[in-house]
């Protein structure tokens, strides 16, 4: 998830710290303070992938990781104003 000590995924403000601490940091704290709907969605996604990958072998997980690392994404920014 890192490239040259920088996370490949950069989220906005509070979400970035939440992502690094609770999603990537493997901290399973029942007292997690969720301040934004986006943080709730990140936590739900983590739980989903944990349940989906729990029955996978290490080789299968490494294959998935390799595919993700080789995926190229295009970022397209749009204005906030809806017309």
N, CA, C and O atoms as a GROMACS GRO file, in nm:
protein
  332
    1UNK      N    1   0.080  -0.119   0.000
    1UNK     CA    2   0.000   0.000   0.000
    1UNK      C    3   0.085   0.126   0.000
    1UNK      O    4   0.034   0.237  -0.012
    2UNK      N    5   0.214   0.109   0.013
    2UNK     CA    6   0.304   0.224   0.013
    2UNK      C    7   0.400   0.216  -0.104
    2UNK      O    8   0.437   0.109  -0.150
    3UNK      N    9   0.439   0.333  -0.150
    3UNK     CA   10   0.541   0.345  -0.253
    3UNK      C   11   0.633   0.457  -0.208
    3UNK      O   12   0.592   0.573  -0.199
    4UNK      N   13   0.759   0.421  -0.181
    4UNK     CA   14   0.858   0.518  -0.132
    4UNK      C   15   0.807   0.593  -0.009
    4UNK      O   16   0.811   0.716  -0.006
    5UNK      N   17   0.759   0.519   0.090
    5UNK     CA   18   0.711   0.574   0.217
    5UNK      C   19   0.587   0.663   0.205
    5UNK      O   20   0.557   0.738   0.297
    6UNK      N   21   0.516   0.656   0.094
    6UNK     CA   22   0.391   0.729   0.078
    6UNK      C   23   0.281   0.630   0.045
    6UNK      O   24   0.300   0.539  -0.035
    7UNK      N   25   0.167   0.649   0.107
    7UNK     CA   26   0.054   0.562   0.076
    7UNK      C   27   0.008   0.588  -0.066
    7UNK      O   28   0.003   0.703  -0.111
    8UNK      N   29  -0.027   0.482  -0.136
    8UNK     CA   30  -0.072   0.494  -0.275
    8UNK      C   31  -0.209   0.561  -0.282
    8UNK      O   32  -0.241   0.628  -0.380
    9UNK      N   33  -0.289   0.542  -0.180
    9UNK     CA   34  -0.423   0.599  -0.176
    9UNK      C   35  -0.423   0.716  -0.079
    9UNK      O   36  -0.385   0.701   0.037
   10UNK      N   37  -0.466   0.832  -0.126
   10UNK     CA   38  -0.474   0.949  -0.041
   10UNK      C   39  -0.620   0.990  -0.028
   10UNK      O   40  -0.687   1.018  -0.128
   11UNK      N   41  -0.666   0.994   0.094
   11UNK     CA   42  -0.804   1.033   0.121
   11UNK      C   43  -0.807   1.174   0.177
   11UNK      O   44  -0.703   1.233   0.207
   12UNK      N   45  -0.925   1.228   0.190
   12UNK     CA   46  -0.939   1.364   0.240
   12UNK      C   47  -0.931   1.371   0.392
   12UNK      O   48  -0.983   1.284   0.462
   13UNK      N   49  -0.867   1.473   0.441
   13UNK     CA   50  -0.864   1.514   0.581
   13UNK      C   51  -0.868   1.400   0.682
   13UNK      O   52  -0.778   1.316   0.687
   14UNK      N   53  -0.974   1.397   0.762
   14UNK     CA   54  -0.988   1.299   0.870
   14UNK      C   55  -0.990   1.155   0.820
   14UNK      O   56  -0.946   1.064   0.890
   15UNK      N   57  -1.039   1.135   0.700
   15UNK     CA   58  -1.048   1.000   0.646
   15UNK      C   59  -0.910   0.938   0.626
   15UNK      O   60  -0.893   0.817   0.642
   16UNK      N   61  -0.812   1.019   0.591
   16UNK     CA   62  -0.678   0.968   0.568
   16UNK      C   63  -0.619   0.909   0.696
   16UNK      O   64  -0.564   0.798   0.693
   17UNK      N   65  -0.630   0.980   0.806
   17UNK     CA   66  -0.579   0.930   0.934
   17UNK      C   67  -0.656   0.806   0.980
   17UNK      O   68  -0.597   0.710   1.028
   18UNK      N   69  -0.788   0.809   0.963
   18UNK     CA   70  -0.872   0.694   0.998
   18UNK      C   71  -0.831   0.572   0.918
   18UNK      O   72  -0.818   0.463   0.972
   19UNK      N   73  -0.810   0.590   0.788
   19UNK     CA   74  -0.772   0.481   0.698
   19UNK      C   75  -0.638   0.421   0.739
   19UNK      O   76  -0.625   0.299   0.749
   20UNK      N   77  -0.539   0.506   0.764
   20UNK     CA   78  -0.407   0.457   0.802
   20UNK      C   79  -0.408   0.388   0.938
   20UNK      O   80  -0.339   0.288   0.958
   21UNK      N   81  -0.487   0.441   1.033
   21UNK     CA   82  -0.489   0.386   1.169
   21UNK      C   83  -0.574   0.261   1.182
   21UNK      O   84  -0.527   0.158   1.229
   22UNK      N   85  -0.700   0.269   1.139
   22UNK     CA   86  -0.795   0.161   1.166
   22UNK      C   87  -0.809   0.060   1.052
   22UNK      O   88  -0.844  -0.056   1.076
   23UNK      N   89  -0.784   0.102   0.931
   23UNK     CA   90  -0.800   0.010   0.819
   23UNK      C   91  -0.668  -0.060   0.788
   23UNK      O   92  -0.662  -0.183   0.784
   24UNK      N   93  -0.563   0.017   0.766
   24UNK     CA   94  -0.433  -0.043   0.736
   24UNK      C   95  -0.356  -0.082   0.862
   24UNK      O   96  -0.275  -0.174   0.859
   25UNK      N   97  -0.380  -0.012   0.970
   25UNK     CA   98  -0.306  -0.033   1.093
   25UNK      C   99  -0.346  -0.157   1.171
   25UNK      O  100  -0.282  -0.189   1.272
   26UNK      N  101  -0.449  -0.226   1.128
   26UNK     CA  102  -0.492  -0.351   1.191
   26UNK      C  103  -0.528  -0.331   1.338
   26UNK      O  104  -0.504  -0.419   1.421
   27UNK      N  105  -0.585  -0.217   1.370
   27UNK     CA  106  -0.632  -0.190   1.506
   27UNK      C  107  -0.779  -0.225   1.510
   27UNK      O  108  -0.861  -0.161   1.445
   28UNK      N  109  -0.812  -0.326   1.587
   28UNK     CA  110  -0.953  -0.366   1.598
   28UNK      C  111  -1.004  -0.320   1.734
   28UNK      O  112  -1.012  -0.399   1.828
   29UNK      N  113  -1.038  -0.195   1.743
   29UNK     CA  114  -1.083  -0.132   1.866
   29UNK      C  115  -1.234  -0.113   1.861
   29UNK      O  116  -1.283  -0.042   1.774
   30UNK      N  117  -1.308  -0.175   1.954
   30UNK     CA  118  -1.454  -0.157   1.952
   30UNK      C  119  -1.496  -0.014   1.988
   30UNK      O  120  -1.611   0.024   1.968
   31UNK      N  121  -1.403   0.064   2.039
   31UNK     CA  122  -1.431   0.202   2.079
   31UNK      C  123  -1.397   0.302   1.968
   31UNK      O  124  -1.377   0.420   1.996
   32UNK      N  125  -1.389   0.257   1.844
   32UNK     CA  126  -1.354   0.344   1.732
   32UNK      C  127  -1.456   0.458   1.724
   32UNK      O  128  -1.577   0.434   1.725
   33UNK      N  129  -1.406   0.579   1.714
   33UNK     CA  130  -1.494   0.694   1.696
   33UNK      C  131  -1.507   0.721   1.547
   33UNK      O  132  -1.410   0.753   1.479
   34UNK      N  133  -1.628   0.709   1.499
   34UNK     CA  134  -1.655   0.733   1.358
   34UNK      C  135  -1.720   0.870   1.347
   34UNK      O  136  -1.828   0.894   1.400
   35UNK      N  137  -1.651   0.960   1.278
   35UNK     CA  138  -1.697   1.098   1.268
   35UNK      C  139  -1.769   1.130   1.138
   35UNK      O  140  -1.837   1.232   1.128
   36UNK      N  141  -1.754   1.044   1.038
   36UNK     CA  142  -1.810   1.076   0.906
   36UNK      C  143  -1.868   0.949   0.844
   36UNK      O  144  -1.823   0.839   0.874
   37UNK      N  145  -1.968   0.964   0.759
   37UNK     CA  146  -2.024   0.847   0.689
   37UNK      C  147  -1.918   0.773   0.607
   37UNK      O  148  -1.924   0.651   0.593
   38UNK      N  149  -1.824   0.846   0.552
   38UNK     CA  150  -1.719   0.782   0.472
   38UNK      C  151  -1.633   0.688   0.557
   38UNK      O  152  -1.586   0.586   0.508
   39UNK      N  153  -1.613   0.723   0.684
   39UNK     CA  154  -1.536   0.636   0.773
   39UNK      C  155  -1.614   0.508   0.803
   39UNK      O  156  -1.555   0.400   0.812
   40UNK      N  157  -1.745   0.519   0.817
   40UNK     CA  158  -1.829   0.401   0.838
   40UNK      C  159  -1.820   0.309   0.716
   40UNK      O  160  -1.815   0.186   0.731
   41UNK      N  161  -1.818   0.368   0.597
   41UNK     CA  162  -1.807   0.288   0.474
   41UNK      C  163  -1.671   0.221   0.464
   41UNK      O  164  -1.662   0.106   0.420
   42UNK      N  165  -1.566   0.290   0.504
   42UNK     CA  166  -1.432   0.228   0.504
   42UNK      C  167  -1.427   0.109   0.598
   42UNK      O  168  -1.372   0.004   0.563
   43UNK      N  169  -1.484   0.124   0.717
   43UNK     CA  170  -1.485   0.015   0.815
   43UNK      C  171  -1.569  -0.102   0.765
   43UNK      O  172  -1.531  -0.218   0.784
   44UNK      N  173  -1.682  -0.073   0.702
   44UNK     CA  174  -1.767  -0.180   0.647
   44UNK      C  175  -1.694  -0.253   0.535
   44UNK      O  176  -1.705  -0.375   0.522
   45UNK      N  177  -1.620  -0.180   0.453
   45UNK     CA  178  -1.544  -0.242   0.345
   45UNK      C  179  -1.434  -0.333   0.401
   45UNK      O  180  -1.410  -0.441   0.348
   46UNK      N  181  -1.368  -0.288   0.508
   46UNK     CA  182  -1.263  -0.370   0.570
   46UNK      C  183  -1.323  -0.502   0.619
   46UNK      O  184  -1.268  -0.609   0.596
   47UNK      N  185  -1.437  -0.493   0.689
   47UNK     CA  186  -1.502  -0.614   0.742
   47UNK      C  187  -1.546  -0.706   0.629
   47UNK      O  188  -1.534  -0.828   0.640
   48UNK      N  189  -1.596  -0.648   0.519
   48UNK     CA  190  -1.638  -0.728   0.404
   48UNK      C  191  -1.520  -0.806   0.346
   48UNK      O  192  -1.530  -0.926   0.324
   49UNK      N  193  -1.410  -0.736   0.321
   49UNK     CA  194  -1.294  -0.803   0.261
   49UNK      C  195  -1.232  -0.904   0.356
   49UNK      O  196  -1.182  -1.008   0.312
   50UNK      N  197  -1.234  -0.877   0.486
   50UNK     CA  198  -1.184  -0.976   0.581
   50UNK      C  199  -1.266  -1.104   0.574
   50UNK      O  200  -1.211  -1.214   0.576
   51UNK      N  201  -1.398  -1.089   0.565
   51UNK     CA  202  -1.482  -1.209   0.559
   51UNK      C  203  -1.466  -1.282   0.425
   51UNK      O  204  -1.468  -1.405   0.422
   52UNK      N  205  -1.451  -1.208   0.316
   52UNK     CA  206  -1.436  -1.270   0.184
   52UNK      C  207  -1.301  -1.339   0.167
   52UNK      O  208  -1.292  -1.443   0.103
   53UNK      N  209  -1.196  -1.281   0.225
   53UNK     CA  210  -1.062  -1.335   0.206
   53UNK      C  211  -1.022  -1.437   0.313
   53UNK      O  212  -0.919  -1.503   0.300
   54UNK      N  213  -1.102  -1.451   0.417
   54UNK     CA  214  -1.065  -1.540   0.527
   54UNK      C  215  -1.053  -1.686   0.483
   54UNK      O  216  -0.978  -1.763   0.544
   55UNK      N  217  -1.125  -1.725   0.379
   55UNK     CA  218  -1.118  -1.864   0.333
   55UNK      C  219  -1.019  -1.882   0.218
   55UNK      O  220  -1.004  -1.993   0.166
   56UNK      N  221  -0.951  -1.775   0.179
   56UNK     CA  222  -0.854  -1.782   0.068
   56UNK      C  223  -0.717  -1.824   0.119
   56UNK      O  224  -0.679  -1.795   0.233
   57UNK      N  225  -0.644  -1.892   0.033
   57UNK     CA  226  -0.507  -1.931   0.067
   57UNK      C  227  -0.415  -1.811   0.050
   57UNK      O  228  -0.452  -1.712  -0.013
   58UNK      N  229  -0.296  -1.820   0.106
   58UNK     CA  230  -0.198  -1.712   0.093
   58UNK      C  231  -0.165  -1.689  -0.054
   58UNK      O  232  -0.152  -1.574  -0.097
   59UNK      N  233  -0.150  -1.795  -0.131
   59UNK     CA  234  -0.120  -1.781  -0.274
   59UNK      C  235  -0.231  -1.706  -0.347
   59UNK      O  236  -0.202  -1.622  -0.433
   60UNK      N  237  -0.357  -1.735  -0.314
   60UNK     CA  238  -0.469  -1.665  -0.378
   60UNK      C  239  -0.467  -1.516  -0.341
   60UNK      O  240  -0.491  -1.430  -0.426
   61UNK      N  241  -0.440  -1.486  -0.216
   61UNK     CA  242  -0.436  -1.347  -0.171
   61UNK      C  243  -0.322  -1.273  -0.238
   61UNK      O  244  -0.337  -1.158  -0.278
   62UNK      N  245  -0.207  -1.338  -0.249
   62UNK     CA  246  -0.093  -1.274  -0.315
   62UNK      C  247  -0.120  -1.250  -0.463
   62UNK      O  248  -0.074  -1.151  -0.519
   63UNK      N  249  -0.194  -1.339  -0.526
   63UNK     CA  250  -0.231  -1.322  -0.667
   63UNK      C  251  -0.324  -1.201  -0.682
   63UNK      O  252  -0.309  -1.121  -0.775
   64UNK      N  253  -0.420  -1.188  -0.592
   64UNK     CA  254  -0.511  -1.073  -0.594
   64UNK      C  255  -0.433  -0.944  -0.572
   64UNK      O  256  -0.456  -0.845  -0.641
   65UNK      N  257  -0.341  -0.946  -0.477
   65UNK     CA  258  -0.258  -0.828  -0.448
   65UNK      C  259  -0.176  -0.789  -0.570
   65UNK      O  260  -0.164  -0.670  -0.601
   66UNK      N  261  -0.121  -0.886  -0.639
   66UNK     CA  262  -0.041  -0.860  -0.758
   66UNK      C  263  -0.127  -0.795  -0.867
   66UNK      O  264  -0.083  -0.702  -0.934
   67UNK      N  265  -0.249  -0.844  -0.884
   67UNK     CA  266  -0.340  -0.786  -0.984
   67UNK      C  267  -0.374  -0.642  -0.948
   67UNK      O  268  -0.379  -0.555  -1.036
   68UNK      N  269  -0.398  -0.616  -0.821
   68UNK     CA  270  -0.429  -0.480  -0.777
   68UNK      C  271  -0.310  -0.388  -0.801
   68UNK      O  272  -0.328  -0.276  -0.849
   69UNK      N  273  -0.191  -0.434  -0.769
   69UNK     CA  274  -0.072  -0.351  -0.787
   69UNK      C  275  -0.045  -0.318  -0.933
   69UNK      O  276   0.012  -0.214  -0.964
   70UNK      N  277  -0.085  -0.406  -1.023
   70UNK     CA  278  -0.062  -0.385  -1.165
   70UNK      C  279  -0.173  -0.306  -1.234
   70UNK      O  280  -0.161  -0.268  -1.350
   71UNK      N  281  -0.281  -0.280  -1.161
   71UNK     CA  282  -0.394  -0.208  -1.217
   71UNK      C  283  -0.361  -0.060  -1.232
   71UNK      O  284  -0.306   0.003  -1.141
   72UNK      N  285  -0.394  -0.005  -1.346
   72UNK     CA  286  -0.371   0.138  -1.371
   72UNK      C  287  -0.506   0.209  -1.361
   72UNK      O  288  -0.607   0.163  -1.414
   73UNK      N  289  -0.505   0.322  -1.290
   73UNK     CA  290  -0.627   0.398  -1.271
   73UNK      C  291  -0.613   0.536  -1.332
   73UNK      O  292  -0.504   0.592  -1.341
   74UNK      N  293  -0.724   0.588  -1.374
   74UNK     CA  294  -0.730   0.723  -1.427
   74UNK      C  295  -0.812   0.807  -1.329
   74UNK      O  296  -0.922   0.769  -1.291
   75UNK      N  297  -0.758   0.919  -1.289
   75UNK     CA  298  -0.830   1.010  -1.201
   75UNK      C  299  -0.895   1.118  -1.283
   75UNK      O  300  -0.829   1.182  -1.365
   76UNK      N  301  -1.021   1.139  -1.261
   76UNK     CA  302  -1.095   1.242  -1.333
   76UNK      C  303  -1.165   1.330  -1.229
   76UNK      O  304  -1.256   1.284  -1.160
   77UNK      N  305  -1.123   1.453  -1.218
   77UNK     CA  306  -1.180   1.546  -1.121
   77UNK      C  307  -1.296   1.621  -1.184
   77UNK      O  308  -1.292   1.661  -1.300
   78UNK      N  309  -1.399   1.640  -1.104
   78UNK     CA  310  -1.515   1.718  -1.148
   78UNK      C  311  -1.540   1.830  -1.048
   78UNK      O  312  -1.502   1.820  -0.932
   79UNK      N  313  -1.604   1.936  -1.093
   79UNK     CA  314  -1.638   2.046  -1.004
   79UNK      C  315  -1.751   2.004  -0.912
   79UNK      O  316  -1.829   1.914  -0.944
   80UNK      N  317  -1.759   2.071  -0.798
   80UNK     CA  318  -1.866   2.042  -0.702
   80UNK      C  319  -2.001   2.097  -0.747
   80UNK      O  320  -2.105   2.046  -0.705
   81UNK      N  321  -2.002   2.199  -0.829
   81UNK     CA  322  -2.125   2.263  -0.870
   81UNK      C  323  -2.202   2.174  -0.967
   81UNK      O  324  -2.151   2.138  -1.073
   82UNK      N  325  -2.323   2.140  -0.929
   82UNK     CA  326  -2.409   2.059  -1.014
   82UNK      C  327  -2.498   2.155  -1.093
   82UNK      O  328  -2.564   2.242  -1.037
   83UNK      N  329  -2.498   2.136  -1.223
   83UNK     CA  330  -2.579   2.227  -1.307
   83UNK      C  331  -2.701   2.157  -1.358
   83UNK      O  332  -2.780   2.218  -1.430
   0.00000   0.00000   0.00000
